[in-house]
């Protein structure tokens, strides 16, 4: 069976994986880009966005495992956009422009389904009101035997971890303190017992932790 993977999930020292007060102008809330600066500087990030350049090394090597072998993604509505409640603007097509970097089917979890949205480059957003198990069933069917990525945000990742549906989790611990926002580890006591855990700290100050199902 295909694996369920989480990659490049940045977490502050105090356990927050997203800032508070997300808006159209502040996709990461009050955190700004502090959680993801390490990723933005890698070659893998630039390649994902059709650009050259960027850093190499361990940060880049781990960031680059995001794409290979992925056939579908599941994301929370807050990752897709800043709207809450019923859709008031179905013209919104996500943060990524006309050609998002996913190039696969993407299942957006929402209590307010809307028609699927086909983008350039093979990305198709499907808006589903589903449990983690049902969303994963749909994503696996669409992935055609390839792996499924849980793309975030932290609440979505936490739901899949709570249901023991994740086979591989890569967390990048960033040496900042946010003080508020969306916590990743809430309610997941003893999570480490399910996985083989490895970590490495890079010259950038990021500690990469991987949790892999034995």
PyMOL CGO cylinders between C-alpha atoms (Angstrom):
from pymol import cmd
from pymol.cgo import CYLINDER

trace = [
    CYLINDER, 0.00, 0.00, 0.00, 1.18, 3.54, -0.70, 0.3, 1, 1, 1, 1, 1, 1,
    CYLINDER, 1.18, 3.54, -0.70, 2.70, 5.50, 2.18, 0.3, 1, 1, 1, 1, 1, 1,
    CYLINDER, 2.70, 5.50, 2.18, 1.39, 8.67, 3.80, 0.3, 1, 1, 1, 1, 1, 1,
    CYLINDER, 1.39, 8.67, 3.80, 4.10, 11.33, 4.12, 0.3, 1, 1, 1, 1, 1, 1,
    CYLINDER, 4.10, 11.33, 4.12, 4.57, 14.77, 5.70, 0.3, 1, 1, 1, 1, 1, 1,
    CYLINDER, 4.57, 14.77, 5.70, 7.53, 16.90, 4.59, 0.3, 1, 1, 1, 1, 1, 1,
    CYLINDER, 7.53, 16.90, 4.59, 9.15, 20.21, 5.53, 0.3, 1, 1, 1, 1, 1, 1,
    CYLINDER, 9.15, 20.21, 5.53, 6.76, 20.98, 8.39, 0.3, 1, 1, 1, 1, 1, 1,
    CYLINDER, 6.76, 20.98, 8.39, 8.42, 23.84, 10.26, 0.3, 1, 1, 1, 1, 1, 1,
    CYLINDER, 8.42, 23.84, 10.26, 7.86, 24.11, 14.01, 0.3, 1, 1, 1, 1, 1, 1,
    CYLINDER, 7.86, 24.11, 14.01, 9.08, 26.76, 16.45, 0.3, 1, 1, 1, 1, 1, 1,
    CYLINDER, 9.08, 26.76, 16.45, 10.93, 25.94, 19.67, 0.3, 1, 1, 1, 1, 1, 1,
    CYLINDER, 10.93, 25.94, 19.67, 7.68, 26.38, 21.58, 0.3, 1, 1, 1, 1, 1, 1,
    CYLINDER, 7.68, 26.38, 21.58, 5.79, 23.98, 19.32, 0.3, 1, 1, 1, 1, 1, 1,
    CYLINDER, 5.79, 23.98, 19.32, 3.88, 26.26, 16.95, 0.3, 1, 1, 1, 1, 1, 1,
    CYLINDER, 3.88, 26.26, 16.95, 3.71, 25.27, 13.28, 0.3, 1, 1, 1, 1, 1, 1,
    CYLINDER, 3.71, 25.27, 13.28, 1.73, 28.33, 12.14, 0.3, 1, 1, 1, 1, 1, 1,
    CYLINDER, 1.73, 28.33, 12.14, 1.38, 31.87, 13.38, 0.3, 1, 1, 1, 1, 1, 1,
    CYLINDER, 1.38, 31.87, 13.38, -1.81, 33.50, 14.62, 0.3, 1, 1, 1, 1, 1, 1,
    CYLINDER, -1.81, 33.50, 14.62, -4.05, 35.87, 12.65, 0.3, 1, 1, 1, 1, 1, 1,
    CYLINDER, -4.05, 35.87, 12.65, -3.67, 34.59, 9.09, 0.3, 1, 1, 1, 1, 1, 1,
    CYLINDER, -3.67, 34.59, 9.09, -4.89, 37.08, 6.46, 0.3, 1, 1, 1, 1, 1, 1,
    CYLINDER, -4.89, 37.08, 6.46, -4.60, 37.51, 2.71, 0.3, 1, 1, 1, 1, 1, 1,
    CYLINDER, -4.60, 37.51, 2.71, -1.65, 39.83, 3.32, 0.3, 1, 1, 1, 1, 1, 1,
    CYLINDER, -1.65, 39.83, 3.32, -0.09, 37.53, 5.97, 0.3, 1, 1, 1, 1, 1, 1,
    CYLINDER, -0.09, 37.53, 5.97, -0.39, 33.88, 4.83, 0.3, 1, 1, 1, 1, 1, 1,
    CYLINDER, -0.39, 33.88, 4.83, 1.70, 32.70, 7.81, 0.3, 1, 1, 1, 1, 1, 1,
    CYLINDER, 1.70, 32.70, 7.81, 0.01, 34.99, 10.33, 0.3, 1, 1, 1, 1, 1, 1,
    CYLINDER, 0.01, 34.99, 10.33, 2.11, 36.92, 12.82, 0.3, 1, 1, 1, 1, 1, 1,
    CYLINDER, 2.11, 36.92, 12.82, 5.02, 34.51, 12.22, 0.3, 1, 1, 1, 1, 1, 1,
    CYLINDER, 5.02, 34.51, 12.22, 5.71, 36.11, 8.86, 0.3, 1, 1, 1, 1, 1, 1,
    CYLINDER, 5.71, 36.11, 8.86, 8.22, 33.99, 6.98, 0.3, 1, 1, 1, 1, 1, 1,
    CYLINDER, 8.22, 33.99, 6.98, 10.33, 33.17, 10.03, 0.3, 1, 1, 1, 1, 1, 1,
    CYLINDER, 10.33, 33.17, 10.03, 9.27, 29.52, 10.13, 0.3, 1, 1, 1, 1, 1, 1,
    CYLINDER, 9.27, 29.52, 10.13, 10.03, 28.87, 6.47, 0.3, 1, 1, 1, 1, 1, 1,
    CYLINDER, 10.03, 28.87, 6.47, 13.04, 31.06, 5.62, 0.3, 1, 1, 1, 1, 1, 1,
    CYLINDER, 13.04, 31.06, 5.62, 15.31, 28.00, 5.73, 0.3, 1, 1, 1, 1, 1, 1,
    CYLINDER, 15.31, 28.00, 5.73, 13.15, 26.34, 3.05, 0.3, 1, 1, 1, 1, 1, 1,
    CYLINDER, 13.15, 26.34, 3.05, 12.88, 29.43, 0.86, 0.3, 1, 1, 1, 1, 1, 1,
    CYLINDER, 12.88, 29.43, 0.86, 16.67, 29.54, 0.59, 0.3, 1, 1, 1, 1, 1, 1,
    CYLINDER, 16.67, 29.54, 0.59, 17.11, 25.99, -0.75, 0.3, 1, 1, 1, 1, 1, 1,
    CYLINDER, 17.11, 25.99, -0.75, 17.66, 24.87, -4.30, 0.3, 1, 1, 1, 1, 1, 1,
    CYLINDER, 17.66, 24.87, -4.30, 14.67, 22.54, -3.92, 0.3, 1, 1, 1, 1, 1, 1,
    CYLINDER, 14.67, 22.54, -3.92, 12.33, 25.47, -3.26, 0.3, 1, 1, 1, 1, 1, 1,
    CYLINDER, 12.33, 25.47, -3.26, 13.61, 27.38, -6.27, 0.3, 1, 1, 1, 1, 1, 1,
    CYLINDER, 13.61, 27.38, -6.27, 13.26, 24.34, -8.53, 0.3, 1, 1, 1, 1, 1, 1,
    CYLINDER, 13.26, 24.34, -8.53, 9.71, 23.83, -7.27, 0.3, 1, 1, 1, 1, 1, 1,
    CYLINDER, 9.71, 23.83, -7.27, 8.93, 27.36, -8.46, 0.3, 1, 1, 1, 1, 1, 1,
    CYLINDER, 8.93, 27.36, -8.46, 10.78, 27.13, -11.77, 0.3, 1, 1, 1, 1, 1, 1,
    CYLINDER, 10.78, 27.13, -11.77, 13.82, 29.12, -10.70, 0.3, 1, 1, 1, 1, 1, 1,
    CYLINDER, 13.82, 29.12, -10.70, 17.53, 28.40, -10.60, 0.3, 1, 1, 1, 1, 1, 1,
    CYLINDER, 17.53, 28.40, -10.60, 19.90, 28.84, -7.67, 0.3, 1, 1, 1, 1, 1, 1,
    CYLINDER, 19.90, 28.84, -7.67, 19.51, 28.31, -3.96, 0.3, 1, 1, 1, 1, 1, 1,
    CYLINDER, 19.51, 28.31, -3.96, 21.55, 26.60, -1.26, 0.3, 1, 1, 1, 1, 1, 1,
    CYLINDER, 21.55, 26.60, -1.26, 22.66, 22.98, -1.31, 0.3, 1, 1, 1, 1, 1, 1,
    CYLINDER, 22.66, 22.98, -1.31, 23.61, 20.81, 1.65, 0.3, 1, 1, 1, 1, 1, 1,
    CYLINDER, 23.61, 20.81, 1.65, 21.49, 18.98, 4.22, 0.3, 1, 1, 1, 1, 1, 1,
    CYLINDER, 21.49, 18.98, 4.22, 18.64, 21.53, 4.31, 0.3, 1, 1, 1, 1, 1, 1,
    CYLINDER, 18.64, 21.53, 4.31, 18.27, 21.24, 0.55, 0.3, 1, 1, 1, 1, 1, 1,
    CYLINDER, 18.27, 21.24, 0.55, 18.62, 17.45, 0.52, 0.3, 1, 1, 1, 1, 1, 1,
    CYLINDER, 18.62, 17.45, 0.52, 15.80, 17.02, 3.03, 0.3, 1, 1, 1, 1, 1, 1,
    CYLINDER, 15.80, 17.02, 3.03, 13.63, 19.71, 1.43, 0.3, 1, 1, 1, 1, 1, 1,
    CYLINDER, 13.63, 19.71, 1.43, 13.99, 17.96, -1.92, 0.3, 1, 1, 1, 1, 1, 1,
    CYLINDER, 13.99, 17.96, -1.92, 12.35, 14.74, -0.74, 0.3, 1, 1, 1, 1, 1, 1,
    CYLINDER, 12.35, 14.74, -0.74, 9.01, 16.61, -0.82, 0.3, 1, 1, 1, 1, 1, 1,
    CYLINDER, 9.01, 16.61, -0.82, 8.09, 15.69, -4.38, 0.3, 1, 1, 1, 1, 1, 1,
    CYLINDER, 8.09, 15.69, -4.38, 9.39, 12.32, -5.64, 0.3, 1, 1, 1, 1, 1, 1,
    CYLINDER, 9.39, 12.32, -5.64, 6.91, 9.47, -5.46, 0.3, 1, 1, 1, 1, 1, 1,
    CYLINDER, 6.91, 9.47, -5.46, 3.89, 11.63, -4.57, 0.3, 1, 1, 1, 1, 1, 1,
    CYLINDER, 3.89, 11.63, -4.57, 0.65, 11.02, -6.44, 0.3, 1, 1, 1, 1, 1, 1,
    CYLINDER, 0.65, 11.02, -6.44, -1.78, 13.19, -4.45, 0.3, 1, 1, 1, 1, 1, 1,
    CYLINDER, -1.78, 13.19, -4.45, -1.87, 15.70, -1.60, 0.3, 1, 1, 1, 1, 1, 1,
    CYLINDER, -1.87, 15.70, -1.60, -4.32, 16.37, 1.22, 0.3, 1, 1, 1, 1, 1, 1,
    CYLINDER, -4.32, 16.37, 1.22, -4.34, 19.85, 2.74, 0.3, 1, 1, 1, 1, 1, 1,
    CYLINDER, -4.34, 19.85, 2.74, -6.47, 21.82, 5.16, 0.3, 1, 1, 1, 1, 1, 1,
    CYLINDER, -6.47, 21.82, 5.16, -8.55, 24.74, 4.02, 0.3, 1, 1, 1, 1, 1, 1,
    CYLINDER, -8.55, 24.74, 4.02, -6.31, 27.20, 5.87, 0.3, 1, 1, 1, 1, 1, 1,
    CYLINDER, -6.31, 27.20, 5.87, -3.39, 26.16, 3.68, 0.3, 1, 1, 1, 1, 1, 1,
    CYLINDER, -3.39, 26.16, 3.68, -5.46, 26.78, 0.54, 0.3, 1, 1, 1, 1, 1, 1,
    CYLINDER, -5.46, 26.78, 0.54, -6.53, 30.28, 1.54, 0.3, 1, 1, 1, 1, 1, 1,
    CYLINDER, -6.53, 30.28, 1.54, -7.55, 32.74, 4.26, 0.3, 1, 1, 1, 1, 1, 1,
    CYLINDER, -7.55, 32.74, 4.26, -11.35, 32.51, 3.90, 0.3, 1, 1, 1, 1, 1, 1,
    CYLINDER, -11.35, 32.51, 3.90, -13.43, 30.93, 6.66, 0.3, 1, 1, 1, 1, 1, 1,
    CYLINDER, -13.43, 30.93, 6.66, -17.01, 29.66, 6.63, 0.3, 1, 1, 1, 1, 1, 1,
    CYLINDER, -17.01, 29.66, 6.63, -19.10, 29.47, 3.43, 0.3, 1, 1, 1, 1, 1, 1,
    CYLINDER, -19.10, 29.47, 3.43, -17.20, 30.44, 0.30, 0.3, 1, 1, 1, 1, 1, 1,
    CYLINDER, -17.20, 30.44, 0.30, -17.93, 34.07, -0.54, 0.3, 1, 1, 1, 1, 1, 1,
    CYLINDER, -17.93, 34.07, -0.54, -15.39, 34.20, -3.38, 0.3, 1, 1, 1, 1, 1, 1,
    CYLINDER, -15.39, 34.20, -3.38, -14.96, 31.10, -5.53, 0.3, 1, 1, 1, 1, 1, 1,
    CYLINDER, -14.96, 31.10, -5.53, -12.61, 33.10, -7.74, 0.3, 1, 1, 1, 1, 1, 1,
    CYLINDER, -12.61, 33.10, -7.74, -9.87, 32.44, -5.15, 0.3, 1, 1, 1, 1, 1, 1,
    CYLINDER, -9.87, 32.44, -5.15, -7.56, 29.75, -6.57, 0.3, 1, 1, 1, 1, 1, 1,
    CYLINDER, -7.56, 29.75, -6.57, -4.95, 29.47, -3.81, 0.3, 1, 1, 1, 1, 1, 1,
    CYLINDER, -4.95, 29.47, -3.81, -1.74, 31.26, -2.98, 0.3, 1, 1, 1, 1, 1, 1,
    CYLINDER, -1.74, 31.26, -2.98, 0.29, 29.75, -5.83, 0.3, 1, 1, 1, 1, 1, 1,
    CYLINDER, 0.29, 29.75, -5.83, -0.91, 31.40, -9.04, 0.3, 1, 1, 1, 1, 1, 1,
    CYLINDER, -0.91, 31.40, -9.04, -2.19, 29.66, -12.16, 0.3, 1, 1, 1, 1, 1, 1,
    CYLINDER, -2.19, 29.66, -12.16, 0.39, 26.85, -12.04, 0.3, 1, 1, 1, 1, 1, 1,
    CYLINDER, 0.39, 26.85, -12.04, 0.66, 25.56, -8.45, 0.3, 1, 1, 1, 1, 1, 1,
    CYLINDER, 0.66, 25.56, -8.45, 3.72, 23.45, -7.58, 0.3, 1, 1, 1, 1, 1, 1,
    CYLINDER, 3.72, 23.45, -7.58, 1.79, 20.26, -6.74, 0.3, 1, 1, 1, 1, 1, 1,
    CYLINDER, 1.79, 20.26, -6.74, 1.08, 18.85, -10.24, 0.3, 1, 1, 1, 1, 1, 1,
    CYLINDER, 1.08, 18.85, -10.24, -1.19, 16.18, -8.74, 0.3, 1, 1, 1, 1, 1, 1,
    CYLINDER, -1.19, 16.18, -8.74, -4.75, 15.96, -7.44, 0.3, 1, 1, 1, 1, 1, 1,
    CYLINDER, -4.75, 15.96, -7.44, -5.04, 17.94, -4.18, 0.3, 1, 1, 1, 1, 1, 1,
    CYLINDER, -5.04, 17.94, -4.18, -7.85, 17.25, -1.70, 0.3, 1, 1, 1, 1, 1, 1,
    CYLINDER, -7.85, 17.25, -1.70, -8.74, 20.34, 0.35, 0.3, 1, 1, 1, 1, 1, 1,
    CYLINDER, -8.74, 20.34, 0.35, -10.55, 19.50, 3.60, 0.3, 1, 1, 1, 1, 1, 1,
    CYLINDER, -10.55, 19.50, 3.60, -13.46, 21.87, 4.19, 0.3, 1, 1, 1, 1, 1, 1,
    CYLINDER, -13.46, 21.87, 4.19, -16.93, 21.80, 5.71, 0.3, 1, 1, 1, 1, 1, 1,
    CYLINDER, -16.93, 21.80, 5.71, -18.08, 23.80, 2.67, 0.3, 1, 1, 1, 1, 1, 1,
    CYLINDER, -18.08, 23.80, 2.67, -17.44, 21.79, -0.54, 0.3, 1, 1, 1, 1, 1, 1,
    CYLINDER, -17.44, 21.79, -0.54, -17.32, 23.60, -3.87, 0.3, 1, 1, 1, 1, 1, 1,
    CYLINDER, -17.32, 23.60, -3.87, -16.71, 22.48, -7.48, 0.3, 1, 1, 1, 1, 1, 1,
    CYLINDER, -16.71, 22.48, -7.48, -13.27, 21.09, -8.29, 0.3, 1, 1, 1, 1, 1, 1,
    CYLINDER, -13.27, 21.09, -8.29, -10.75, 23.53, -9.67, 0.3, 1, 1, 1, 1, 1, 1,
    CYLINDER, -10.75, 23.53, -9.67, -8.43, 22.48, -12.50, 0.3, 1, 1, 1, 1, 1, 1,
    CYLINDER, -8.43, 22.48, -12.50, -5.18, 24.42, -12.74, 0.3, 1, 1, 1, 1, 1, 1,
    CYLINDER, -5.18, 24.42, -12.74, -2.23, 24.48, -15.11, 0.3, 1, 1, 1, 1, 1, 1,
    CYLINDER, -2.23, 24.48, -15.11, 0.44, 21.82, -14.75, 0.3, 1, 1, 1, 1, 1, 1,
    CYLINDER, 0.44, 21.82, -14.75, -1.85, 18.98, -13.65, 0.3, 1, 1, 1, 1, 1, 1,
    CYLINDER, -1.85, 18.98, -13.65, -2.97, 20.32, -10.26, 0.3, 1, 1, 1, 1, 1, 1,
    CYLINDER, -2.97, 20.32, -10.26, -6.67, 19.75, -9.58, 0.3, 1, 1, 1, 1, 1, 1,
    CYLINDER, -6.67, 19.75, -9.58, -8.11, 20.99, -6.28, 0.3, 1, 1, 1, 1, 1, 1,
    CYLINDER, -8.11, 20.99, -6.28, -10.99, 18.88, -4.94, 0.3, 1, 1, 1, 1, 1, 1,
    CYLINDER, -10.99, 18.88, -4.94, -12.91, 20.36, -1.99, 0.3, 1, 1, 1, 1, 1, 1,
    CYLINDER, -12.91, 20.36, -1.99, -14.18, 17.60, 0.28, 0.3, 1, 1, 1, 1, 1, 1,
    CYLINDER, -14.18, 17.60, 0.28, -15.99, 17.38, 3.60, 0.3, 1, 1, 1, 1, 1, 1,
    CYLINDER, -15.99, 17.38, 3.60, -14.51, 14.12, 4.83, 0.3, 1, 1, 1, 1, 1, 1,
    CYLINDER, -14.51, 14.12, 4.83, -12.87, 12.36, 7.76, 0.3, 1, 1, 1, 1, 1, 1,
    CYLINDER, -12.87, 12.36, 7.76, -9.13, 11.74, 7.54, 0.3, 1, 1, 1, 1, 1, 1,
    CYLINDER, -9.13, 11.74, 7.54, -9.82, 8.12, 6.65, 0.3, 1, 1, 1, 1, 1, 1,
    CYLINDER, -9.82, 8.12, 6.65, -12.24, 9.00, 3.85, 0.3, 1, 1, 1, 1, 1, 1,
    CYLINDER, -12.24, 9.00, 3.85, -10.02, 11.76, 2.48, 0.3, 1, 1, 1, 1, 1, 1,
    CYLINDER, -10.02, 11.76, 2.48, -7.10, 9.34, 2.45, 0.3, 1, 1, 1, 1, 1, 1,
    CYLINDER, -7.10, 9.34, 2.45, -9.19, 6.74, 0.62, 0.3, 1, 1, 1, 1, 1, 1,
    CYLINDER, -9.19, 6.74, 0.62, -10.03, 9.27, -2.09, 0.3, 1, 1, 1, 1, 1, 1,
    CYLINDER, -10.03, 9.27, -2.09, -6.45, 10.52, -2.32, 0.3, 1, 1, 1, 1, 1, 1,
    CYLINDER, -6.45, 10.52, -2.32, -5.03, 7.00, -2.60, 0.3, 1, 1, 1, 1, 1, 1,
    CYLINDER, -5.03, 7.00, -2.60, -7.47, 6.20, -5.38, 0.3, 1, 1, 1, 1, 1, 1,
    CYLINDER, -7.47, 6.20, -5.38, -6.38, 9.35, -7.25, 0.3, 1, 1, 1, 1, 1, 1,
    CYLINDER, -6.38, 9.35, -7.25, -2.66, 8.73, -6.57, 0.3, 1, 1, 1, 1, 1, 1,
    CYLINDER, -2.66, 8.73, -6.57, -2.55, 5.58, -8.69, 0.3, 1, 1, 1, 1, 1, 1,
    CYLINDER, -2.55, 5.58, -8.69, -0.31, 3.60, -6.36, 0.3, 1, 1, 1, 1, 1, 1,
    CYLINDER, -0.31, 3.60, -6.36, 2.02, 6.49, -5.50, 0.3, 1, 1, 1, 1, 1, 1,
    CYLINDER, 2.02, 6.49, -5.50, 2.35, 8.01, -2.02, 0.3, 1, 1, 1, 1, 1, 1,
    CYLINDER, 2.35, 8.01, -2.02, 0.01, 10.59, -0.51, 0.3, 1, 1, 1, 1, 1, 1,
    CYLINDER, 0.01, 10.59, -0.51, 1.41, 13.76, 1.05, 0.3, 1, 1, 1, 1, 1, 1,
    CYLINDER, 1.41, 13.76, 1.05, -0.31, 15.52, 3.95, 0.3, 1, 1, 1, 1, 1, 1,
    CYLINDER, -0.31, 15.52, 3.95, 0.58, 19.09, 3.11, 0.3, 1, 1, 1, 1, 1, 1,
    CYLINDER, 0.58, 19.09, 3.11, -0.62, 20.90, 6.23, 0.3, 1, 1, 1, 1, 1, 1,
    CYLINDER, -0.62, 20.90, 6.23, -1.45, 23.04, 8.02, 0.3, 1, 1, 1, 1, 1, 1,
    CYLINDER, -1.45, 23.04, 8.02, -0.67, 21.79, 11.51, 0.3, 1, 1, 1, 1, 1, 1,
    CYLINDER, -0.67, 21.79, 11.51, -4.28, 21.03, 12.47, 0.3, 1, 1, 1, 1, 1, 1,
    CYLINDER, -4.28, 21.03, 12.47, -4.64, 18.76, 9.44, 0.3, 1, 1, 1, 1, 1, 1,
    CYLINDER, -4.64, 18.76, 9.44, -1.34, 17.00, 10.13, 0.3, 1, 1, 1, 1, 1, 1,
    CYLINDER, -1.34, 17.00, 10.13, -2.32, 16.58, 13.78, 0.3, 1, 1, 1, 1, 1, 1,
    CYLINDER, -2.32, 16.58, 13.78, -5.62, 14.94, 12.79, 0.3, 1, 1, 1, 1, 1, 1,
    CYLINDER, -5.62, 14.94, 12.79, -3.85, 12.37, 10.62, 0.3, 1, 1, 1, 1, 1, 1,
    CYLINDER, -3.85, 12.37, 10.62, -1.25, 11.70, 13.32, 0.3, 1, 1, 1, 1, 1, 1,
    CYLINDER, -1.25, 11.70, 13.32, -3.99, 11.27, 15.93, 0.3, 1, 1, 1, 1, 1, 1,
    CYLINDER, -3.99, 11.27, 15.93, -5.63, 8.63, 13.69, 0.3, 1, 1, 1, 1, 1, 1,
    CYLINDER, -5.63, 8.63, 13.69, -2.24, 6.89, 13.21, 0.3, 1, 1, 1, 1, 1, 1,
    CYLINDER, -2.24, 6.89, 13.21, -2.39, 7.34, 9.44, 0.3, 1, 1, 1, 1, 1, 1,
    CYLINDER, -2.39, 7.34, 9.44, 1.10, 8.82, 8.87, 0.3, 1, 1, 1, 1, 1, 1,
    CYLINDER, 1.10, 8.82, 8.87, 4.05, 6.64, 7.83, 0.3, 1, 1, 1, 1, 1, 1,
    CYLINDER, 4.05, 6.64, 7.83, 6.74, 9.33, 7.51, 0.3, 1, 1, 1, 1, 1, 1,
    CYLINDER, 6.74, 9.33, 7.51, 6.91, 12.73, 9.20, 0.3, 1, 1, 1, 1, 1, 1,
    CYLINDER, 6.91, 12.73, 9.20, 9.66, 15.31, 8.61, 0.3, 1, 1, 1, 1, 1, 1,
    CYLINDER, 9.66, 15.31, 8.61, 9.67, 18.21, 11.07, 0.3, 1, 1, 1, 1, 1, 1,
    CYLINDER, 9.67, 18.21, 11.07, 12.12, 21.13, 10.83, 0.3, 1, 1, 1, 1, 1, 1,
    CYLINDER, 12.12, 21.13, 10.83, 12.58, 22.69, 14.27, 0.3, 1, 1, 1, 1, 1, 1,
    CYLINDER, 12.58, 22.69, 14.27, 13.37, 26.38, 13.73, 0.3, 1, 1, 1, 1, 1, 1,
    CYLINDER, 13.37, 26.38, 13.73, 15.20, 28.25, 16.55, 0.3, 1, 1, 1, 1, 1, 1,
    CYLINDER, 15.20, 28.25, 16.55, 12.56, 30.92, 17.09, 0.3, 1, 1, 1, 1, 1, 1,
    CYLINDER, 12.56, 30.92, 17.09, 9.87, 31.45, 19.75, 0.3, 1, 1, 1, 1, 1, 1,
    CYLINDER, 9.87, 31.45, 19.75, 6.43, 32.43, 18.40, 0.3, 1, 1, 1, 1, 1, 1,
    CYLINDER, 6.43, 32.43, 18.40, 4.46, 32.54, 21.64, 0.3, 1, 1, 1, 1, 1, 1,
    CYLINDER, 4.46, 32.54, 21.64, 1.11, 31.91, 19.94, 0.3, 1, 1, 1, 1, 1, 1,
    CYLINDER, 1.11, 31.91, 19.94, -0.40, 30.33, 16.88, 0.3, 1, 1, 1, 1, 1, 1,
    CYLINDER, -0.40, 30.33, 16.88, -1.33, 26.76, 15.92, 0.3, 1, 1, 1, 1, 1, 1,
    CYLINDER, -1.33, 26.76, 15.92, 0.38, 24.01, 17.92, 0.3, 1, 1, 1, 1, 1, 1,
    CYLINDER, 0.38, 24.01, 17.92, 1.47, 20.77, 16.27, 0.3, 1, 1, 1, 1, 1, 1,
    CYLINDER, 1.47, 20.77, 16.27, 1.94, 18.38, 19.20, 0.3, 1, 1, 1, 1, 1, 1,
    CYLINDER, 1.94, 18.38, 19.20, -1.23, 19.08, 21.22, 0.3, 1, 1, 1, 1, 1, 1,
    CYLINDER, -1.23, 19.08, 21.22, -2.92, 15.81, 22.24, 0.3, 1, 1, 1, 1, 1, 1,
    CYLINDER, -2.92, 15.81, 22.24, -0.20, 13.59, 20.72, 0.3, 1, 1, 1, 1, 1, 1,
    CYLINDER, -0.20, 13.59, 20.72, 1.47, 12.34, 23.90, 0.3, 1, 1, 1, 1, 1, 1,
    CYLINDER, 1.47, 12.34, 23.90, 3.66, 9.30, 23.26, 0.3, 1, 1, 1, 1, 1, 1,
    CYLINDER, 3.66, 9.30, 23.26, 3.68, 9.84, 19.50, 0.3, 1, 1, 1, 1, 1, 1,
    CYLINDER, 3.68, 9.84, 19.50, 7.40, 9.02, 19.29, 0.3, 1, 1, 1, 1, 1, 1,
    CYLINDER, 7.40, 9.02, 19.29, 6.74, 5.43, 20.39, 0.3, 1, 1, 1, 1, 1, 1,
    CYLINDER, 6.74, 5.43, 20.39, 5.14, 4.65, 17.03, 0.3, 1, 1, 1, 1, 1, 1,
    CYLINDER, 5.14, 4.65, 17.03, 8.17, 5.67, 14.98, 0.3, 1, 1, 1, 1, 1, 1,
    CYLINDER, 8.17, 5.67, 14.98, 11.89, 5.36, 14.49, 0.3, 1, 1, 1, 1, 1, 1,
    CYLINDER, 11.89, 5.36, 14.49, 13.13, 8.89, 15.23, 0.3, 1, 1, 1, 1, 1, 1,
    CYLINDER, 13.13, 8.89, 15.23, 16.30, 10.46, 13.81, 0.3, 1, 1, 1, 1, 1, 1,
    CYLINDER, 16.30, 10.46, 13.81, 17.55, 14.05, 13.94, 0.3, 1, 1, 1, 1, 1, 1,
    CYLINDER, 17.55, 14.05, 13.94, 20.30, 16.20, 12.51, 0.3, 1, 1, 1, 1, 1, 1,
    CYLINDER, 20.30, 16.20, 12.51, 21.13, 19.86, 13.08, 0.3, 1, 1, 1, 1, 1, 1,
    CYLINDER, 21.13, 19.86, 13.08, 22.49, 21.83, 10.13, 0.3, 1, 1, 1, 1, 1, 1,
    CYLINDER, 22.49, 21.83, 10.13, 24.75, 24.92, 10.03, 0.3, 1, 1, 1, 1, 1, 1,
    CYLINDER, 24.75, 24.92, 10.03, 21.64, 27.04, 9.43, 0.3, 1, 1, 1, 1, 1, 1,
    CYLINDER, 21.64, 27.04, 9.43, 20.48, 26.16, 12.95, 0.3, 1, 1, 1, 1, 1, 1,
    CYLINDER, 20.48, 26.16, 12.95, 17.58, 23.97, 11.81, 0.3, 1, 1, 1, 1, 1, 1,
    CYLINDER, 17.58, 23.97, 11.81, 17.09, 20.61, 13.53, 0.3, 1, 1, 1, 1, 1, 1,
    CYLINDER, 17.09, 20.61, 13.53, 15.53, 18.17, 11.11, 0.3, 1, 1, 1, 1, 1, 1,
    CYLINDER, 15.53, 18.17, 11.11, 13.62, 15.35, 12.80, 0.3, 1, 1, 1, 1, 1, 1,
    CYLINDER, 13.62, 15.35, 12.80, 12.24, 12.39, 10.87, 0.3, 1, 1, 1, 1, 1, 1,
    CYLINDER, 12.24, 12.39, 10.87, 9.66, 10.03, 12.29, 0.3, 1, 1, 1, 1, 1, 1,
    CYLINDER, 9.66, 10.03, 12.29, 9.46, 6.85, 10.20, 0.3, 1, 1, 1, 1, 1, 1,
    CYLINDER, 9.46, 6.85, 10.20, 7.16, 3.91, 10.84, 0.3, 1, 1, 1, 1, 1, 1,
    CYLINDER, 7.16, 3.91, 10.84, 9.32, 0.78, 11.48, 0.3, 1, 1, 1, 1, 1, 1,
]
cmd.load_cgo(trace, "trace")
